[in-house]
Amino acid sequence: MVLDWRSLLPVISCLALLSAGLTIVGYYLRPPRRTLIYICKPLTTILILLTVRLPGTLLTDRYALAIGIGLLFSLFGDIWQMLSRRHFLKGLISFLITHICYVLAFLTDAPEFQFLWPALPLGLIGAVILAYLWPALSAGMKAAVGVYVGVIVVMVVLAAARALASFTLGSLFAAIGAFLFLASDAVLAINRFRRPFYLAQAVILGTYFTGQWLIALSVGLRTFE
């Protein structure tokens, strides 16, 4: 059954925005409201996942399926990150699978070689982030973080190249969302390993949820491309 996703989308999006806002507020209340965070953080990702389901193409379109599976693993990553800092590596692996799913999604409309020039600036950004984090990483984390940064850079490069090649609203949303995801992960890593700062959670979650929402929206927008 194909849902009327255009009429339901504003409702789902407003609920996701409210849930995301409550998640951020939960981190800044003193003491932090863990119950609020535990409810609203995964709920926000579930609502964004529902955005992918609304157009009714989840099982018929490889792009939609890959994005949906990626968001499901993002939900797992959210849960691991909430539980304890000891589960950081499990969360990292969950989000690594998310990025691999997004790579597969963006490869369904593989851009031509001449549109891959964003690999140069984005690769440089990834190298700078990794170089900054490197001295603070344990021996066991260096390989994991190195692979993670490499995969997310590839994901953003493909999203950007796809947007340059087709220049549709859906591909543009996906590219912006991918870059925001990169920004969120970069701030998360800097806050955890190098220089914690007060507004970190607001920046991390604001860019993360916005990026995921834009990527999810690109699924429905494909029906108009």
MDTraj code that builds the backbone (N, CA, C; nanometers):
import mdtraj as md
import numpy as np

residues = "MET VAL LEU ASP TRP ARG SER LEU LEU PRO VAL ILE SER CYS LEU ALA LEU LEU SER ALA GLY LEU THR ILE VAL GLY TYR TYR LEU ARG PRO PRO ARG ARG THR LEU ILE TYR ILE CYS LYS PRO LEU THR THR ILE LEU ILE LEU LEU THR VAL ARG LEU PRO GLY THR LEU LEU THR ASP ARG TYR ALA LEU ALA ILE GLY ILE GLY LEU LEU PHE SER LEU PHE GLY ASP ILE TRP GLN MET LEU SER ARG ARG HIS PHE LEU LYS GLY LEU ILE SER PHE LEU ILE THR HIS ILE CYS TYR VAL LEU ALA PHE LEU THR ASP ALA PRO GLU PHE GLN PHE LEU TRP PRO ALA LEU PRO LEU GLY LEU ILE GLY ALA VAL ILE LEU ALA TYR LEU TRP PRO ALA LEU SER ALA GLY MET LYS ALA ALA VAL GLY VAL TYR VAL GLY VAL ILE VAL VAL MET VAL VAL LEU ALA ALA ALA ARG ALA LEU ALA SER PHE THR LEU GLY SER LEU PHE ALA ALA ILE GLY ALA PHE LEU PHE LEU ALA SER ASP ALA VAL LEU ALA ILE ASN ARG PHE ARG ARG PRO PHE TYR LEU ALA GLN ALA VAL ILE LEU GLY THR TYR PHE THR GLY GLN TRP LEU ILE ALA LEU SER VAL GLY LEU ARG THR PHE GLU".split()
xyz = np.array([
    [0.0837, -0.1197, 0.0000],
    [0.0000, 0.0000, 0.0000],
    [0.0870, 0.1246, 0.0000],
    [0.0654, 0.2150, -0.0944],
    [0.1422, 0.3376, -0.1025],
    [0.0717, 0.4449, -0.0201],
    [0.1391, 0.4936, 0.0822],
    [0.0804, 0.5939, 0.1683],
    [0.0876, 0.7314, 0.1038],
    [-0.0038, 0.8185, 0.1415],
    [0.0000, 0.9559, 0.0950],
    [0.1052, 1.0295, 0.1769],
    [0.2303, 1.0079, 0.1418],
    [0.3408, 1.0545, 0.2252],
    [0.3493, 1.2058, 0.2295],
    [0.3016, 1.2744, 0.1257],
    [0.3115, 1.4207, 0.1245],
    [0.2231, 1.4854, 0.2305],
    [0.1103, 1.4241, 0.2620],
    [0.0231, 1.4790, 0.3660],
    [0.0695, 1.4393, 0.5059],
    [0.1316, 1.3225, 0.5186],
    [0.1780, 1.2762, 0.6487],
    [0.3150, 1.3308, 0.6853],
    [0.3935, 1.3680, 0.5847],
    [0.5314, 1.4116, 0.6082],
    [0.5413, 1.5295, 0.7047],
    [0.4605, 1.6361, 0.6903],
    [0.4730, 1.7480, 0.7855],
    [0.4481, 1.7060, 0.9298],
    [0.3536, 1.6152, 0.9509],
    [0.3237, 1.5696, 1.0864],
    [0.4425, 1.4920, 1.1428],
    [0.4934, 1.3975, 1.0642],
    [0.6071, 1.3165, 1.1095],
    [0.7288, 1.4053, 1.1333],
    [0.7510, 1.5020, 1.0453],
    [0.8665, 1.5901, 1.0578],
    [0.8567, 1.6771, 1.1821],
    [0.7386, 1.7283, 1.2117],
    [0.7197, 1.8106, 1.3323],
    [0.7415, 1.7274, 1.4584],
    [0.6923, 1.6042, 1.4571],
    [0.7142, 1.5159, 1.5720],
    [0.8634, 1.4853, 1.5893],
    [0.9334, 1.4630, 1.4772],
    [1.0773, 1.4367, 1.4834],
    [1.1525, 1.5584, 1.5365],
    [1.1116, 1.6782, 1.4916],
    [1.1745, 1.8014, 1.5388],
    [1.1534, 1.8190, 1.6890],
    [1.0317, 1.7946, 1.7350],
    [1.0018, 1.8050, 1.8782],
    [1.0836, 1.7048, 1.9587],
    [1.0886, 1.5807, 1.9102],
    [1.1628, 1.4765, 1.9801],
    [1.3125, 1.5072, 1.9828],
    [1.3658, 1.5579, 1.8704],
    [1.5082, 1.5956, 1.8651],
    [1.5368, 1.7085, 1.9631],
    [1.4474, 1.8075, 1.9672],
    [1.4654, 1.9187, 2.0595],
    [1.4644, 1.8739, 2.2048],
    [1.3734, 1.7835, 2.2388],
    [1.3663, 1.7323, 2.3761],
    [1.4909, 1.6515, 2.4110],
    [1.5455, 1.5809, 2.3109],
    [1.6701, 1.5066, 2.3342],
    [1.7821, 1.6011, 2.3729],
    [1.7968, 1.7085, 2.2975],
    [1.9030, 1.8066, 2.3259],
    [1.8806, 1.8721, 2.4618],
    [1.7562, 1.9108, 2.4887],
    [1.7238, 1.9718, 2.6186],
    [1.7602, 1.8768, 2.7322],
    [1.7347, 1.7472, 2.7122],
    [1.7643, 1.6484, 2.8158],
    [1.9095, 1.6474, 2.8567],
    [2.0002, 1.6750, 2.7629],
    [2.1428, 1.6775, 2.7938],
    [2.1824, 1.8015, 2.8731],
    [2.1064, 1.9102, 2.8616],
    [2.1470, 2.0366, 2.9224],
    [2.0729, 2.0684, 3.0522],
    [1.9727, 1.9893, 3.0870],
    [1.9115, 2.0046, 3.2176],
    [2.0090, 1.9574, 3.3247],
    [2.0005, 2.0140, 3.4425],
    [2.0907, 1.9766, 3.5508],
    [2.0116, 1.9206, 3.6678],
    [2.0306, 1.7901, 3.6991],
    [2.1155, 1.6964, 3.6255],
    [2.0509, 1.6568, 3.4929],
    [2.1295, 1.6011, 3.3981],
    [2.0712, 1.5574, 3.2707],
    [1.9573, 1.4579, 3.2933],
    [1.8516, 1.4728, 3.2168],
    [1.7346, 1.3845, 3.2303],
    [1.7541, 1.2620, 3.1417],
    [1.8113, 1.1584, 3.1992],
    [1.8440, 1.0389, 3.1217],
    [1.7194, 0.9721, 3.0641],
    [1.6107, 0.9719, 3.1400],
    [1.4878, 0.9092, 3.0901],
    [1.4387, 0.9806, 2.9647],
    [1.4433, 1.1129, 2.9657],
    [1.4024, 1.1911, 2.8488],
    [1.4903, 1.1590, 2.7288],
    [1.6194, 1.1495, 2.7520],
    [1.7135, 1.1172, 2.6437],
    [1.6891, 0.9762, 2.5917],
    [1.6720, 0.8807, 2.6829],
    [1.6541, 0.7407, 2.6441],
    [1.5273, 0.7201, 2.5612],
    [1.4263, 0.8027, 2.5855],
    [1.3017, 0.7920, 2.5092],
    [1.3113, 0.8678, 2.3774],
    [1.3542, 0.9930, 2.3836],
    [1.3429, 1.0828, 2.2679],
    [1.4509, 1.0618, 2.1624],
    [1.5720, 1.0229, 2.2034],
    [1.6778, 1.0067, 2.1027],
    [1.6453, 0.8942, 2.0048],
    [1.6163, 0.7722, 2.0521],
    [1.5787, 0.6679, 1.9550],
    [1.4462, 0.6978, 1.8860],
    [1.3539, 0.7637, 1.9572],
    [1.2254, 0.7971, 1.8955],
    [1.2452, 0.8883, 1.7751],
    [1.3373, 0.9830, 1.7848],
    [1.3641, 1.0735, 1.6720],
    [1.4110, 0.9950, 1.5502],
    [1.5032, 0.9019, 1.5699],
    [1.5523, 0.8207, 1.4583],
    [1.4415, 0.7318, 1.4027],
    [1.3558, 0.6796, 1.4891],
    [1.2427, 0.5979, 1.4424],
    [1.1491, 0.6809, 1.3545],
    [1.1230, 0.8046, 1.3957],
    [1.0363, 0.8930, 1.3163],
    [1.1005, 0.9262, 1.1817],
    [1.2318, 0.9451, 1.1812],
    [1.3020, 0.9705, 1.0547],
    [1.2967, 0.8454, 0.9665],
    [1.3110, 0.7284, 1.0277],
    [1.2982, 0.6024, 0.9538],
    [1.1585, 0.5888, 0.8945],
    [1.0585, 0.6329, 0.9672],
    [0.9216, 0.6297, 0.9169],
    [0.9067, 0.7175, 0.7928],
    [0.9837, 0.8253, 0.7870],
    [0.9832, 0.9124, 0.6691],
    [1.0259, 0.8354, 0.5440],
    [1.1178, 0.7413, 0.5610],
    [1.1617, 0.6578, 0.4488],
    [1.0516, 0.5597, 0.4096],
    [0.9752, 0.5149, 0.5073],
    [0.8679, 0.4185, 0.4809],
    [0.7473, 0.4832, 0.4108],
    [0.7223, 0.6099, 0.4361],
    [0.6002, 0.6744, 0.3886],
    [0.5767, 0.6644, 0.2376],
    [0.6786, 0.6862, 0.1517],
    [0.6506, 0.6819, 0.0073],
    [0.6097, 0.5447, -0.0452],
    [0.6326, 0.4387, 0.0332],
    [0.5908, 0.3047, -0.0076],
    [0.6860, 0.2349, -0.1023],
    [0.8097, 0.2846, -0.1134],
    [0.9066, 0.2251, -0.2059],
    [1.0164, 0.1478, -0.1339],
    [0.9992, 0.1258, -0.0044],
    [1.1067, 0.0668, 0.0756],
    [1.1519, -0.0685, 0.0232],
    [1.0579, -0.1509, -0.0216],
    [1.0923, -0.2860, -0.0662],
    [1.1039, -0.2982, -0.2177],
    [1.0790, -0.1908, -0.2900],
    [1.0841, -0.1966, -0.4356],
    [1.1969, -0.1138, -0.4950],
    [1.2582, -0.0289, -0.4161],
    [1.3638, 0.0598, -0.4646],
    [1.4903, 0.0335, -0.3834],
    [1.5988, -0.0020, -0.4506],
    [1.7240, -0.0324, -0.3797],
    [1.7748, 0.0864, -0.3003],
    [1.7550, 0.2050, -0.3535],
    [1.7973, 0.3259, -0.2833],
    [1.7229, 0.3385, -0.1502],
    [1.5913, 0.3274, -0.1548],
    [1.5101, 0.3381, -0.0337],
    [1.5456, 0.2287, 0.0666],
    [1.5671, 0.1071, 0.0180],
    [1.5993, -0.0049, 0.1067],
    [1.7333, 0.0175, 0.1764],
    [1.8342, 0.0637, 0.1006],
    [1.9660, 0.0876, 0.1596],
    [1.9604, 0.1991, 0.2641],
    [1.8858, 0.3061, 0.2346],
    [1.8725, 0.4150, 0.3312],
    [1.7972, 0.3659, 0.4550],
    [1.6924, 0.2872, 0.4346],
    [1.6162, 0.2348, 0.5470],
    [1.6999, 0.1464, 0.6377],
    [1.7793, 0.0566, 0.5786],
    [1.8657, -0.0301, 0.6597],
    [1.9707, 0.0536, 0.7312],
    [2.0237, 0.1541, 0.6618],
    [2.1206, 0.2431, 0.7250],
    [2.0637, 0.3132, 0.8470],
    [1.9416, 0.3615, 0.8366],
    [1.8772, 0.4280, 0.9498],
    [1.8501, 0.3300, 1.0642],
    [1.8203, 0.2060, 1.0295],
    [1.7991, 0.1048, 1.1333],
    [1.9270, 0.0844, 1.2142],
    [2.0409, 0.0782, 1.1461],
    [2.1679, 0.0633, 1.2183],
    [2.2048, 0.1916, 1.2920],
    [2.1590, 0.3069, 1.2423],
    [2.1769, 0.4308, 1.3173],
    [2.1018, 0.4243, 1.4498],
    [1.9833, 0.3644, 1.4463],
    [1.9063, 0.3460, 1.5692],
    [1.9842, 0.2605, 1.6689],
    [2.0454, 0.1525, 1.6193],
    [2.1287, 0.0690, 1.7071],
    [2.2446, 0.1512, 1.7637],
    [2.3061, 0.2330, 1.6776],
    [2.4163, 0.3171, 1.7222],
    [2.3735, 0.4165, 1.8279],
    [2.2563, 0.4756, 1.8099],
    [2.2026, 0.5685, 1.9101],
    [2.1901, 0.4995, 2.0459],
    [2.1378, 0.3787, 2.0432],
    [2.1148, 0.3059, 2.1680],
    [2.2470, 0.2730, 2.2368],
    [2.3456, 0.2254, 2.1606],
    [2.4764, 0.1931, 2.2185],
    [2.5407, 0.3160, 2.2792],
    [2.5307, 0.4305, 2.2089],
    [2.5934, 0.5531, 2.2596],
    [2.5263, 0.6033, 2.3867],
    [2.3969, 0.5799, 2.4009],
    [2.3260, 0.6257, 2.5201],
    [2.3610, 0.5435, 2.6434],
    [2.3866, 0.4166, 2.6242],
    [2.3993, 0.3263, 2.7382],
    [2.5214, 0.3569, 2.8235],
    [2.6384, 0.3651, 2.7602],
    [2.7608, 0.3865, 2.8362],
    [2.8751, 0.4179, 2.7399],
    [2.9742, 0.4908, 2.7889],
    [3.0939, 0.5182, 2.7079],
    [3.1682, 0.3891, 2.6749],
    [3.1453, 0.2842, 2.7547],
    [3.2119, 0.1564, 2.7277],
    [3.1653, 0.0943, 2.5964],
    [3.0474, 0.1361, 2.5494],
    [2.9918, 0.0790, 2.4271],
    [3.0230, 0.1645, 2.3038],
    [3.1206, 0.2540, 2.3159],
    [3.1512, 0.3448, 2.2049],
    [3.1865, 0.2689, 2.0780],
    [3.2679, 0.1630, 2.0899],
    [3.3108, 0.0883, 1.9725],
    [3.1923, 0.0191, 1.9050],
    [3.0974, -0.0311, 1.9836],
    [2.9782, -0.0941, 1.9260],
    [2.8956, 0.0091, 1.8495],
    [2.8846, 0.1286, 1.9071],
    [2.8153, 0.2357, 1.8365],
    [2.8873, 0.2741, 1.7088],
    [3.0203, 0.2772, 1.7150],
    [3.1006, 0.3107, 1.5974],
    [3.0770, 0.2104, 1.4852],
    [3.0726, 0.0823, 1.5198],
    [3.0491, -0.0222, 1.4194],
    [2.9091, -0.0088, 1.3602],
    [2.8109, 0.0214, 1.4444],
    [2.6736, 0.0387, 1.3952],
    [2.6663, 0.1526, 1.2943],
    [2.7295, 0.2650, 1.3273],
    [2.7268, 0.3791, 1.2353],
    [2.8146, 0.3543, 1.1124],
    [2.9188, 0.2731, 1.1267],
    [2.9989, 0.2351, 1.0104],
    [2.9116, 0.1596, 0.9101],
    [2.8294, 0.0671, 0.9597],
    [2.7381, -0.0060, 0.8720],
    [2.6381, 0.0891, 0.8077],
    [2.5927, 0.1899, 0.8845],
    [2.5038, 0.2918, 0.8282],
    [2.5685, 0.3594, 0.7085],
    [2.6941, 0.4012, 0.7240],
    [2.7625, 0.4703, 0.6142],
    [2.7839, 0.3791, 0.4938],
    [2.8105, 0.2520, 0.5196],
    [2.8253, 0.1569, 0.4091],
    [2.6924, 0.1436, 0.3338],
    [2.5827, 0.1383, 0.4079],
    [2.4501, 0.1324, 0.3440],
    [2.4258, 0.2569, 0.2589],
    [2.4649, 0.3739, 0.3108],
    [2.4463, 0.4968, 0.2346],
    [2.5352, 0.4986, 0.1094],
    [2.6559, 0.4437, 0.1211],
    [2.7428, 0.4315, 0.0033],
    [2.6728, 0.3480, -0.1041],
    [2.6150, 0.2351, -0.0630],
    [2.5446, 0.1484, -0.1577],
    [2.4239, 0.2203, -0.2177],
    [2.3557, 0.3019, -0.1360],
    [2.2411, 0.3772, -0.1873],
    [2.2858, 0.4765, -0.2940],
    [2.3907, 0.5510, -0.2656],
    [2.4357, 0.6530, -0.3598],
    [2.4973, 0.5921, -0.4850],
    [2.5432, 0.4669, -0.4751],
    [2.5975, 0.3982, -0.5930],
    [2.4884, 0.3484, -0.6871],
    [2.3615, 0.3485, -0.6421],
    [2.2540, 0.3060, -0.7323],
    [2.2368, 0.4037, -0.8482],
    [2.2776, 0.5288, -0.8267],
    [2.2824, 0.6279, -0.9346],
    [2.4274, 0.6722, -0.9490],
    [2.5123, 0.5782, -0.9857],
    [2.6560, 0.6034, -0.9850],
    [2.6925, 0.7232, -1.0729],
    [2.7575, 0.8259, -1.0141],
    [2.7966, 0.9433, -1.0917],
    [2.9119, 0.9127, -1.1859],
    [2.9215, 0.9893, -1.2923],
    [3.0330, 0.9722, -1.3850],
    [3.1613, 1.0230, -1.3201],
    [3.2733, 0.9773, -1.3735],
    [3.4032, 1.0036, -1.3115],
    [3.4318, 1.1530, -1.2955],
    [3.3914, 1.2358, -1.3919],
    [3.4252, 1.3779, -1.3851],
    [3.3567, 1.4501, -1.2708],
    [3.2565, 1.3872, -1.2113],
    [3.1865, 1.4507, -1.0999],
    [3.2436, 1.4082, -0.9640],
    [3.3519, 1.3329, -0.9655],
    [3.4107, 1.2850, -0.8410],
    [3.5183, 1.3785, -0.7857],
    [3.5324, 1.4998, -0.8426],
    [3.6349, 1.5913, -0.7936],
    [3.6178, 1.6310, -0.6467],
    [3.4943, 1.6235, -0.5865],
    [3.4857, 1.6539, -0.4424],
    [3.5710, 1.5619, -0.3547],
    [3.6212, 1.4495, -0.4125],
    [3.7058, 1.3592, -0.3349],
    [3.8302, 1.4309, -0.2834],
    [3.8803, 1.5287, -0.3584],
    [4.0024, 1.5981, -0.3173],
    [3.9802, 1.6845, -0.1929],
    [3.8869, 1.7811, -0.1936],
    [3.8676, 1.8607, -0.0718],
    [3.8130, 1.7803, 0.0455],
    [3.7222, 1.6861, 0.0165],
    [3.6646, 1.6079, 0.1260],
    [3.7674, 1.5104, 0.1838],
    [3.8522, 1.4554, 0.0990],
    [3.9601, 1.3702, 0.1482],
    [4.0560, 1.4481, 0.2360],
    [4.0820, 1.5739, 0.1978],
    [4.1689, 1.6597, 0.2785],
    [4.1047, 1.6886, 0.4137],
    [3.9734, 1.7148, 0.4141],
    [3.9022, 1.7380, 0.5404],
    [3.9119, 1.6150, 0.6301],
    [3.8901, 1.4967, 0.5712],
    [3.8999, 1.3733, 0.6484],
    [4.0394, 1.3524, 0.7050],
    [4.1418, 1.3841, 0.6252],
    [4.2799, 1.3671, 0.6714],
    [4.3123, 1.4626, 0.7857],
    [4.2627, 1.5861, 0.7771],
    [4.2862, 1.6845, 0.8840],
    [4.2188, 1.6391, 1.0137],
    [4.0950, 1.5925, 1.0031],
    [4.0239, 1.5434, 1.1213],
    [4.0991, 1.4267, 1.1852],
    [4.1417, 1.3331, 1.1012],
    [4.2117, 1.2148, 1.1522],
    [4.3455, 1.2535, 1.2150],
    [4.4184, 1.3466, 1.1518],
    [4.5467, 1.3896, 1.2061],
    [4.5294, 1.4576, 1.3418],
    [4.4214, 1.5331, 1.3557],
    [4.3951, 1.6016, 1.4824],
    [4.3598, 1.5019, 1.5931],
    [4.2853, 1.3981, 1.5583],
    [4.2436, 1.2988, 1.6571],
    [4.3539, 1.1992, 1.6917],
    [4.4432, 1.1735, 1.5978],
    [4.5384, 1.0626, 1.6071],
    [4.6161, 1.0564, 1.7384],
    [4.6753, 1.1676, 1.7860],
    [4.7552, 1.1582, 1.9097],
    [4.6734, 1.1185, 2.0316],
    [4.5424, 1.1424, 2.0286],
    [4.4579, 1.1136, 2.1450],
    [4.3964, 0.9744, 2.1396],
    [4.4143, 0.9018, 2.0297],
    [4.3532, 0.7702, 2.0141],
    [4.4434, 0.6612, 2.0700],
    [4.3803, 0.5634, 2.1351],
    [4.4560, 0.4475, 2.1811],
    [4.4941, 0.3623, 2.0603],
    [4.5885, 0.2711, 2.0825],
    [4.6334, 0.1852, 1.9729],
    [4.5170, 0.1053, 1.9149],
    [4.4274, 0.0621, 2.0026],
    [4.3141, -0.0175, 1.9563],
    [4.2114, 0.0615, 1.8788],
    [4.2046, 0.1930, 1.9045],
    [4.1040, 0.2760, 1.8393],
    [4.1526, 0.3347, 1.7080],
    [4.2821, 0.3427, 1.6873],
    [4.3345, 0.4100, 1.5685],
    [4.2866, 0.3448, 1.4391],
    [4.2931, 0.2128, 1.4325],
    [4.2498, 0.1435, 1.3109],
    [4.1002, 0.1615, 1.2892],
    [4.0215, 0.1472, 1.3969],
    [3.8756, 0.1587, 1.3852],
    [3.8350, 0.2982, 1.3395],
    [3.8921, 0.4013, 1.4022],
    [3.8578, 0.5386, 1.3653],
    [3.9085, 0.5708, 1.2248],
    [4.0264, 0.5188, 1.1887],
    [4.0793, 0.5418, 1.0541],
    [3.9879, 0.4850, 0.9466],
    [3.9414, 0.3618, 0.9657],
    [3.8479, 0.3004, 0.8702],
    [3.7174, 0.3790, 0.8655],
    [3.6697, 0.4195, 0.9830],
    [3.5430, 0.4918, 0.9908],
    [3.5508, 0.6232, 0.9138],
    [3.6573, 0.6993, 0.9358],
    [3.6723, 0.8269, 0.8661],
    [3.6813, 0.8050, 0.7157],
    [3.7547, 0.7015, 0.6741],
    [3.7657, 0.6722, 0.5314],
    [3.6315, 0.6417, 0.4679],
    [3.5502, 0.5606, 0.5351],
    [3.4197, 0.5218, 0.4800],
    [3.3246, 0.6409, 0.4742],
    [3.3209, 0.7225, 0.5797],
    [3.2279, 0.8351, 0.5785],
    [3.2687, 0.9386, 0.4733],
    [3.3979, 0.9550, 0.4508],
    [3.4423, 1.0465, 0.3448],
    [3.3987, 0.9949, 0.2082],
    [3.4126, 0.8652, 0.1856],
    [3.3657, 0.8063, 0.0593],
    [3.2158, 0.8283, 0.0431],
    [3.1412, 0.8116, 0.1513],
    [2.9959, 0.8313, 0.1469],
    [2.9604, 0.9740, 0.1061],
    [3.0287, 1.0720, 0.1669],
    [3.0000, 1.2122, 0.1360],
    [3.0434, 1.2462, -0.0062],
    [3.1565, 1.1918, -0.0498],
    [3.2038, 1.2152, -0.1873],
    [3.1013, 1.1664, -0.2883],
    [3.0495, 1.0454, -0.2674],
    [2.9505, 0.9904, -0.3606],
    [2.8211, 1.0709, -0.3590],
    [2.7800, 1.1167, -0.2402],
    [2.6590, 1.1977, -0.2306],
    [2.6773, 1.3298, -0.3045],
    [2.7949, 1.3922, -0.2868],
    [2.8222, 1.5191, -0.3542],
    [2.8314, 1.5005, -0.5052],
    [2.8997, 1.3939, -0.5481],
    [2.9144, 1.3674, -0.6915],
    [2.7796, 1.3393, -0.7560],
    [2.6956, 1.2674, -0.6858],
    [2.5609, 1.2371, -0.7355],
    [2.4789, 1.3646, -0.7510],
    [2.4913, 1.4564, -0.6542],
    [2.4185, 1.5827, -0.6624],
    [2.4684, 1.6670, -0.7789],
    [2.5994, 1.6685, -0.8013],
    [2.6563, 1.7452, -0.9124],
    [2.6144, 1.6872, -1.0471],
    [2.6032, 1.5542, -1.0530],
    [2.5704, 1.4887, -1.1798],
    [2.4244, 1.5067, -1.2181],
    [2.3339, 1.4977, -1.1189],
    [2.1908, 1.5025, -1.1512],
    [2.1260, 1.6356, -1.1142],
    [2.1751, 1.6964, -1.0071],
    [2.1283, 1.8255, -0.9566],
    [1.9759, 1.8283, -0.9398],
    [1.9234, 1.7238, -0.8777],
    [1.7819, 1.7214, -0.8396],
    [1.7698, 1.7603, -0.6931],
    [1.6495, 1.7928, -0.6501],
    [1.6288, 1.8320, -0.5115],
    [1.6614, 1.7165, -0.4171],
    [1.6218, 1.5948, -0.4572],
    [1.6496, 1.4791, -0.3730],
    [1.7981, 1.4538, -0.3561],
    [1.8749, 1.4605, -0.4654],
    [2.0187, 1.4370, -0.4562],
    [2.0876, 1.5492, -0.3791],
    [2.0362, 1.6715, -0.3914],
    [2.0925, 1.7843, -0.3175],
    [2.0678, 1.7680, -0.1675],
    [1.9466, 1.7277, -0.1306],
    [1.9155, 1.7022, 0.0108],
    [2.0064, 1.5927, 0.0668],
    [2.0252, 1.4861, -0.0109],
    [2.1092, 1.3752, 0.0348],
    [2.2534, 1.4204, 0.0551],
    [2.3038, 1.5042, -0.0352],
    [2.4420, 1.5524, -0.0246],
    [2.4596, 1.6420, 0.0978],
    [2.3648, 1.7329, 0.1197],
    [2.3723, 1.8195, 0.2374],
    [2.3623, 1.7359, 0.3646],
    [2.2702, 1.6393, 0.3626],
    [2.2552, 1.5516, 0.4786],
    [2.3815, 1.4720, 0.5076],
    [2.4468, 1.4214, 0.4030],
    [2.5698, 1.3451, 0.4205],
    [2.6794, 1.4322, 0.4814],
    [2.6916, 1.5566, 0.4348],
    [2.7937, 1.6465, 0.4879],
    [2.7648, 1.6803, 0.6340],
    [2.6378, 1.7006, 0.6686],
    [2.6026, 1.7280, 0.8083],
    [2.6338, 1.6086, 0.8974],
    [2.6152, 1.4879, 0.8450],
    [2.6495, 1.3664, 0.9191],
    [2.7997, 1.3638, 0.9470],
    [2.8795, 1.3983, 0.8450],
    [3.0241, 1.4074, 0.8632],
    [3.0587, 1.5103, 0.9697],
    [2.9946, 1.6272, 0.9638],
    [3.0213, 1.7318, 1.0622],
    [2.9865, 1.6849, 1.2031],
    [2.8725, 1.6158, 1.2158],
    [2.8297, 1.5655, 1.3457],
    [2.9319, 1.4671, 1.4033],
    [2.9775, 1.3742, 1.3204],
    [3.0740, 1.2750, 1.3676],
    [3.2079, 1.3396, 1.4020],
    [3.2472, 1.4418, 1.3254],
    [3.3733, 1.5103, 1.3538],
    [3.3677, 1.5800, 1.4894],
    [3.2574, 1.6498, 1.5164],
    [3.2432, 1.7190, 1.6448],
    [3.2347, 1.6181, 1.7592],
    [3.1634, 1.5083, 1.7368],
    [3.1539, 1.4040, 1.8392],
    [3.2924, 1.3515, 1.8762],
    [3.3748, 1.3245, 1.7744],
    [3.5083, 1.2702, 1.7995],
    [3.5974, 1.3729, 1.8694],
    [3.5899, 1.4977, 1.8265],
    [3.6699, 1.6029, 1.8902],
    [3.6284, 1.6211, 2.0353],
    [3.4981, 1.6203, 2.0609],
    [3.4482, 1.6368, 2.1970],
    [3.4890, 1.5188, 2.2855],
    [3.4909, 1.3993, 2.2278],
    [3.5230, 1.2809, 2.3078],
    [3.6736, 1.2636, 2.3297],
    [3.7530, 1.2857, 2.2250],
    [3.8942, 1.2496, 2.2307],
    [3.9900, 1.3666, 2.2521],
    [3.9506, 1.4871, 2.2103],
    [4.0480, 1.5962, 2.2154],
    [4.0058, 1.7148, 2.3025],
    [3.8925, 1.7764, 2.2728],
    [3.8592, 1.9024, 2.3404],
    [3.7096, 1.9098, 2.3689],
    [3.6655, 1.8573, 2.4828],
    [3.5232, 1.8670, 2.5172],
    [3.4802, 2.0127, 2.5316],
    [3.3570, 2.0438, 2.4905],
    [3.3058, 2.1799, 2.5077],
    [3.1561, 2.1745, 2.5346],
    [3.1059, 2.2802, 2.5945],
    [2.9717, 2.2820, 2.6521],
    [2.8624, 2.2588, 2.5484],
    [2.8729, 2.3203, 2.4326],
    [2.7677, 2.3121, 2.3312],
    [2.7811, 2.1903, 2.2400],
    [2.8689, 2.0987, 2.2757],
    [2.8968, 1.9842, 2.1879],
    [2.7711, 1.9048, 2.1537],
    [2.6911, 1.8704, 2.2553],
    [2.5742, 1.7869, 2.2294],
    [2.4736, 1.8569, 2.1386],
    [2.4571, 1.9869, 2.1554],
    [2.3648, 2.0613, 2.0697],
    [2.4118, 2.0573, 1.9244],
    [2.5427, 2.0746, 1.9030],
    [2.5974, 2.0724, 1.7665],
    [2.5910, 1.9311, 1.7086],
    [2.6334, 1.8335, 1.7884],
    [2.6359, 1.6939, 1.7422],
    [2.4963, 1.6466, 1.7025],
    [2.4008, 1.6645, 1.7920],
    [2.2657, 1.6142, 1.7665],
    [2.1921, 1.6993, 1.6637],
    [2.2154, 1.8304, 1.6653],
    [2.1495, 1.9167, 1.5673],
    [2.1887, 1.8824, 1.4249],
    [2.3191, 1.8635, 1.4013],
    [2.3654, 1.8281, 1.2671],
    [2.3303, 1.6834, 1.2320],
    [2.3361, 1.5949, 1.3311],
    [2.3059, 1.4531, 1.3077],
    [2.1611, 1.4325, 1.2669],
    [2.0683, 1.4846, 1.3452],
    [1.9269, 1.4634, 1.3146],
    [1.8857, 1.5363, 1.1867],
    [1.9384, 1.6561, 1.1651],
    [1.9066, 1.7284, 1.0406],
    [1.9595, 1.6533, 0.9195],
    [2.0826, 1.6049, 0.9302],
    [2.1414, 1.5298, 0.8201],
    [2.0641, 1.4034, 0.7882],
    [2.0278, 1.3279, 0.8909],
    [1.9514, 1.2056, 0.8705],
    [1.8144, 1.2354, 0.8092],
    [1.7510, 1.3421, 0.8559],
    [1.6192, 1.3799, 0.8038],
    [1.6280, 1.4154, 0.6557],
    [1.7311, 1.4896, 0.6157],
    [1.7473, 1.5273, 0.4746],
    [1.7725, 1.4044, 0.3874],
    [1.8540, 1.3116, 0.4365],
    [1.8794, 1.1882, 0.3613],
    [1.7509, 1.1081, 0.3480],
    [1.6734, 1.1002, 0.4564],
    [1.5458, 1.0283, 0.4517],
    [1.4488, 1.0944, 0.3540],
    [1.4447, 1.2270, 0.3515],
    [1.3568, 1.2977, 0.2594],
    [1.3915, 1.2694, 0.1137],
    [1.5180, 1.2442, 0.0865],
    [1.5599, 1.2191, -0.0521],
    [1.4932, 1.0957, -0.1107],
    [1.4492, 1.0037, -0.0235],
    [1.3814, 0.8824, -0.0709],
    [1.2490, 0.9187, -0.1368],
    [1.1690, 0.9988, -0.0682],
    [1.0402, 1.0391, -0.1245],
    [1.0557, 1.1281, -0.2465],
    [1.1560, 1.2141, -0.2440],
    [1.1761, 1.3067, -0.3557],
    [1.2171, 1.2350, -0.4840],
    [1.2686, 1.1118, -0.4718],
    [1.3036, 1.0336, -0.5903],
    [1.1820, 1.0070, -0.6788],
    [1.0631, 1.0053, -0.6195],
    [0.9420, 0.9776, -0.6982],
    [0.9107, 1.0900, -0.7948],
    [0.9735, 1.2070, -0.7750],
    [0.9492, 1.3205, -0.8626],
    [1.0660, 1.3455, -0.9579],
    [1.1742, 1.2677, -0.9464],
    [1.2924, 1.2920, -1.0300],
    [1.2793, 1.2251, -1.1651],
])
top = md.Topology()
chain = top.add_chain()
for i, resn in enumerate(residues, 1):
    res = top.add_residue(resn, chain, resSeq=i)
    for name in ("N", "CA", "C"):
        top.add_atom(name, md.element.get_by_symbol(name[0]), res)
traj = md.Trajectory(xyz[None], top)
